[in-house]
Amino acid sequence: MQLDYLLQSIIDNYKIEYKILILYHTTGNHHEGYKILQEKYKNYDNFSFVERKPNLLDTASLFAIRNKSDLKFVVMHSRLFKKNTDNFKALLEKQIKKSDCEFIMFNTDDGVFLDNLTIGEDVYSLIRNNPKNVSYRAYVGENLEDFPSYVKRWGDNYLWNYFVDKNITHWSYNFAIDATVYHRKTLLKILRNVPYHNPVSLEGNVMGYCTRNKLFGIGLGPIKSIAVGTLLNQVSKIVNNPTIDIDPKILNDFFVRGFRLKLKLMSSINKVNLIPDEVKVYNDVEEKVLYTLNDSGKELQKKYGIGGTEL
């Protein structure tokens, strides 16, 4: 249901040529949810779905081992220690290699685009001419609280150096899997050098690699942010970000029954991650309210500052 909400926001707001690859894995009744989702988008020629498959060890990680720390990571995320090991790294890199797109953007299913995504040729040219150093991030802008003074206007965009600020903020975190554009072939070369096993370790491990090697030091972004994360729930238990804990199983059950998601977000967006004012599900005949912002939700929202959660 949340992925469907993201995809609809992409269809409504992307004003660029694009192709969508949904790389997924699922258990239980979520299989039925993905069948429905694939049926819904089967007539979209620019959409494709690829399922992650269980395995004993993602062999692509073996080629990314550079030191003892990498070796430990690969072993600890093999079937010896993790029962749900799958082929995420190998499959992702295979799909990126197969793509005929020049640029690539990751998104997660708790994200949503709120306004038009338009990227000028000047941005593409800067990335193309500096592929190891430049990326474009759609979820930052001058509307966010604590907008840094070192971020400067560059034509119709903002430009900054990720390595200026020693604090962790959205303008110093130089690799993200949310709404950030990279040069595809260059990113693939980087990914092959890094062991990771799911989207969370993809972001964390690649960010560490890029920081150590001084990669993606220059960021570009819109004047006003056009993408946000929605704090409905937390599927991965690797990080402990606070959410309003709407059970994904409940959302999937509604989706299988023909309901869709509707979120009411704050009218003035000043954070990257938002707790909605209201969460509804609806179909052609009825609408149900699952959540209304309360004092507890307001306190949780306060914990998300310039660097994300403060917990």
C-alpha positions as CSV (number, residue, x, y, z in Angstrom):
1,M,0.0,0.0,0.0
2,Q,2.8,2.4,0.8
3,L,4.7,1.5,-2.3
4,D,1.6,2.1,-4.4
5,Y,1.3,5.6,-2.7
6,L,4.9,6.3,-3.7
7,L,4.4,5.1,-7.3
8,Q,1.3,7.3,-7.7
9,S,3.3,10.3,-6.5
10,I,6.0,9.6,-9.0
11,I,3.5,9.3,-11.8
12,D,1.9,12.6,-10.8
13,N,5.1,14.5,-10.3
14,Y,8.0,13.3,-12.4
15,K,8.4,15.7,-15.3
16,I,11.5,13.8,-16.6
17,E,11.8,10.7,-18.7
18,Y,12.1,7.7,-16.3
19,K,11.9,3.9,-15.8
20,I,10.9,2.3,-12.6
21,L,12.4,-0.9,-11.2
22,I,10.7,-2.3,-8.1
23,L,13.2,-4.6,-6.3
24,Y,11.3,-6.4,-3.6
25,H,11.0,-9.3,-1.2
26,T,8.0,-10.4,0.8
27,T,6.5,-12.9,3.1
28,G,3.0,-14.1,4.1
29,N,0.0,-12.3,2.7
30,H,2.3,-9.6,1.2
31,H,2.7,-12.0,-1.7
32,E,-0.9,-11.3,-2.5
33,G,-0.4,-7.6,-2.1
34,Y,2.5,-7.6,-4.7
35,K,0.4,-9.6,-7.1
36,I,-2.3,-6.9,-7.0
37,L,0.4,-4.2,-7.3
38,Q,1.9,-5.8,-10.4
39,E,-1.5,-6.3,-12.0
40,K,-2.3,-2.6,-11.4
41,Y,0.8,-1.4,-13.2
42,K,1.1,-4.1,-15.8
43,N,0.2,-1.7,-18.6
44,Y,3.0,0.7,-17.7
45,D,5.8,-0.1,-20.1
46,N,8.4,1.7,-18.0
47,F,7.6,-0.3,-14.8
48,S,9.2,-3.7,-13.9
49,F,9.2,-5.9,-10.8
50,V,12.0,-8.2,-9.8
51,E,11.9,-10.3,-6.7
52,R,14.8,-11.0,-4.3
53,K,15.4,-14.7,-3.8
54,P,16.8,-16.5,-0.7
55,N,20.3,-17.9,-0.9
56,L,23.1,-19.1,1.4
57,L,25.4,-16.3,0.6
58,D,25.2,-13.3,-1.8
59,T,28.2,-14.2,-3.9
60,A,28.6,-10.6,-5.1
61,S,29.7,-9.7,-1.6
62,L,32.7,-12.0,-1.9
63,F,34.2,-9.7,-4.6
64,A,33.7,-6.7,-2.4
65,I,35.9,-7.9,0.5
66,R,38.8,-5.6,0.9
67,N,39.7,-6.1,4.6
68,K,38.9,-8.0,7.8
69,S,35.9,-5.7,8.5
70,D,34.4,-6.5,5.1
71,L,35.0,-10.2,5.6
72,K,33.3,-10.1,9.0
73,F,30.3,-8.3,7.5
74,V,29.9,-10.8,4.7
75,V,30.1,-13.8,7.1
76,M,27.7,-12.3,9.6
77,H,25.1,-11.8,6.9
78,S,25.4,-15.2,5.4
79,R,23.0,-18.1,6.1
80,L,25.3,-19.1,8.9
81,F,24.0,-16.3,11.1
82,K,21.0,-14.8,9.2
83,K,18.1,-17.1,8.2
84,N,16.7,-14.6,5.7
85,T,19.7,-14.1,3.6
86,D,18.9,-13.2,0.0
87,N,20.6,-12.0,-3.3
88,F,19.9,-8.3,-2.8
89,K,23.4,-7.1,-3.7
90,A,23.9,-9.3,-6.7
91,L,20.4,-8.7,-8.1
92,L,20.6,-4.9,-7.6
93,E,23.9,-4.6,-9.4
94,K,22.8,-6.9,-12.2
95,Q,19.7,-4.7,-12.8
96,I,21.7,-1.5,-12.7
97,K,24.1,-3.0,-15.2
98,K,21.2,-4.0,-17.5
99,S,19.7,-0.5,-17.4
100,D,20.0,1.8,-20.4
101,C,19.4,4.9,-18.3
102,E,22.2,7.3,-17.9
103,F,21.3,8.3,-14.3
104,I,19.8,6.4,-11.3
105,M,17.8,7.4,-8.3
106,F,16.8,5.1,-5.4
107,N,13.6,5.5,-3.4
108,T,12.1,3.7,-0.5
109,D,8.4,2.8,-0.1
110,D,7.8,5.2,2.8
111,G,8.7,8.2,0.6
112,V,6.4,10.4,-1.4
113,F,6.9,13.2,-4.0
114,L,4.9,16.3,-3.2
115,D,5.7,18.5,-6.2
116,N,7.1,18.4,-9.8
117,L,10.5,16.8,-10.2
118,T,12.2,18.8,-13.0
119,I,16.0,18.5,-13.5
120,G,17.7,20.9,-15.8
121,E,20.3,20.0,-18.4
122,D,22.8,22.1,-16.4
123,V,22.5,19.6,-13.5
124,Y,22.8,16.6,-15.7
125,S,25.9,18.1,-17.4
126,L,27.5,18.8,-14.1
127,I,26.9,15.2,-12.9
128,R,28.0,13.8,-16.3
129,N,31.2,15.7,-16.2
130,N,32.0,14.9,-12.6
131,P,30.3,11.5,-12.0
132,K,32.3,10.6,-8.9
133,N,31.8,13.9,-7.2
134,V,28.3,15.3,-8.0
135,S,24.8,14.1,-7.2
136,Y,21.3,15.8,-7.0
137,R,19.1,15.4,-3.9
138,A,15.4,16.2,-4.2
139,Y,14.4,16.0,-0.5
140,V,16.3,19.1,0.7
141,G,15.6,22.8,0.2
142,E,15.4,26.2,1.8
143,N,12.1,25.4,3.4
144,L,13.7,22.9,5.8
145,E,14.5,24.0,9.3
146,D,18.2,24.8,10.1
147,F,18.9,25.4,6.4
148,P,22.8,25.7,6.4
149,S,24.4,29.1,5.5
150,Y,27.1,27.3,3.4
151,V,24.5,26.1,0.9
152,K,24.6,28.6,-2.0
153,R,22.3,29.4,-5.0
154,W,23.4,27.9,-8.3
155,G,21.0,29.0,-11.0
156,D,17.7,27.4,-10.3
157,N,19.2,25.1,-7.7
158,Y,21.2,25.0,-4.6
159,L,24.8,23.7,-4.4
160,W,26.9,22.7,-1.4
161,N,30.0,20.8,-0.3
162,Y,29.1,17.7,1.7
163,F,32.4,17.7,3.5
164,V,32.1,21.3,5.0
165,D,29.9,20.4,8.0
166,K,31.4,17.9,10.5
167,N,27.9,17.4,12.1
168,I,25.6,14.8,10.5
169,T,22.9,16.6,8.6
170,H,21.1,16.0,5.3
171,W,23.7,18.4,3.7
172,S,26.7,16.4,5.0
173,Y,25.4,12.9,4.5
174,N,26.9,12.3,1.0
175,F,25.1,9.1,0.0
176,A,21.4,8.4,0.4
177,I,18.9,5.9,-1.0
178,D,16.1,8.5,-1.0
179,A,15.4,10.7,-3.9
180,T,19.1,11.3,-4.9
181,V,20.3,11.2,-8.5
182,Y,23.7,9.6,-9.4
183,H,25.5,8.7,-12.6
184,R,24.5,5.1,-13.1
185,K,27.7,3.5,-14.4
186,T,29.9,5.3,-11.9
187,L,27.6,4.3,-9.0
188,L,27.7,0.7,-10.1
189,K,31.5,0.7,-9.9
190,I,31.3,2.0,-6.4
191,L,28.6,-0.5,-5.3
192,R,30.7,-3.4,-6.5
193,N,33.4,-2.4,-4.1
194,V,31.1,-2.4,-1.0
195,P,29.5,-5.3,0.8
196,Y,25.9,-4.8,1.8
197,H,22.9,-7.0,2.2
198,N,19.7,-4.8,2.3
199,P,18.7,-1.2,1.7
200,V,19.8,-0.1,5.2
201,S,23.3,-1.5,4.9
202,L,23.5,-0.3,1.3
203,E,23.1,3.3,2.4
204,G,25.3,3.0,5.5
205,N,28.2,1.1,4.0
206,V,28.3,3.0,0.7
207,M,28.1,6.3,2.6
208,G,31.1,5.2,4.7
209,Y,33.0,4.1,1.6
210,C,32.3,7.4,-0.2
211,T,33.3,9.4,2.8
212,R,36.6,7.6,3.2
213,N,37.3,8.0,-0.5
214,K,36.1,11.5,-0.8
215,L,33.4,10.6,-3.3
216,F,30.1,12.6,-4.0
217,G,31.4,15.7,-2.3
218,I,29.2,18.1,-4.2
219,G,25.5,18.2,-3.8
220,L,22.8,19.9,-5.8
221,G,19.1,20.3,-4.9
222,P,15.9,22.2,-5.6
223,I,15.1,25.6,-4.1
224,K,12.3,23.9,-2.2
225,S,12.2,20.2,-1.2
226,I,9.9,18.1,-3.3
227,A,10.1,14.7,-1.5
228,V,9.6,13.6,2.1
229,G,9.6,10.4,4.2
230,T,6.4,9.4,6.0
231,L,6.9,7.9,9.5
232,L,4.1,5.3,9.4
233,N,6.1,2.3,10.5
234,Q,9.5,0.7,10.6
235,V,10.0,-2.5,8.6
236,S,13.7,-2.9,9.2
237,K,14.8,-3.4,12.8
238,I,18.4,-2.4,12.1
239,V,17.8,1.2,12.9
240,N,15.5,2.4,15.7
241,N,13.8,5.5,14.3
242,P,10.5,6.4,16.0
243,T,7.3,6.1,14.0
244,I,3.6,5.9,14.7
245,D,3.7,2.1,14.3
246,I,0.9,1.5,11.9
247,D,1.3,-2.3,11.3
248,P,2.4,-3.0,7.7
249,K,0.3,-6.2,7.9
250,I,-2.9,-4.1,8.5
251,L,-2.1,-1.9,5.6
252,N,-1.5,-4.8,3.4
253,D,-4.8,-6.5,4.4
254,F,-6.6,-3.3,3.5
255,F,-4.7,-3.1,0.2
256,V,-5.6,-6.7,-0.7
257,R,-9.3,-5.8,0.0
258,G,-9.1,-3.0,-2.5
259,F,-8.3,0.0,-0.3
260,R,-5.8,2.7,-1.1
261,L,-3.8,5.1,1.1
262,K,-4.5,8.7,1.7
263,L,-2.2,10.9,3.8
264,K,-2.8,14.4,5.1
265,L,0.6,16.1,5.6
266,M,1.3,19.4,7.2
267,S,0.7,22.4,4.9
268,S,4.1,23.9,5.5
269,I,6.9,21.3,5.0
270,N,10.0,22.0,7.1
271,K,11.3,18.5,7.9
272,V,12.6,15.6,5.7
273,N,10.6,13.0,7.7
274,L,7.0,13.7,8.6
275,I,4.3,12.2,10.9
276,P,1.1,12.8,8.9
277,D,-1.7,14.8,10.4
278,E,-4.0,12.0,9.3
279,V,-3.8,8.6,7.8
280,K,-6.7,7.1,5.9
281,V,-7.5,4.2,3.7
282,Y,-10.3,4.3,1.2
283,N,-12.1,2.6,-1.7
284,D,-15.0,3.5,-3.9
285,V,-17.6,3.1,-1.1
286,E,-15.9,3.9,2.2
287,E,-13.1,5.6,4.0
288,K,-11.5,4.7,7.3
289,V,-9.3,6.8,9.5
290,L,-6.3,4.9,10.9
291,Y,-4.5,7.7,12.7
292,T,-5.0,11.3,13.7
293,L,-2.0,13.4,14.9
294,N,-2.0,13.5,18.7
295,D,0.4,14.8,21.4
296,S,2.5,11.7,21.3
297,G,2.9,12.1,17.5
298,K,3.8,15.7,18.0
299,E,6.5,14.7,20.5
300,L,7.9,12.1,18.1
301,Q,8.0,14.7,15.3
302,K,10.1,17.0,17.4
303,K,12.8,14.3,17.6
304,Y,13.5,14.6,13.9
305,G,15.9,17.5,13.4
306,I,18.4,18.5,10.8
307,G,20.2,15.2,11.1
308,G,17.2,13.0,11.3
309,T,16.1,11.4,14.5
310,E,17.8,12.6,17.7
311,L,17.1,9.4,19.6
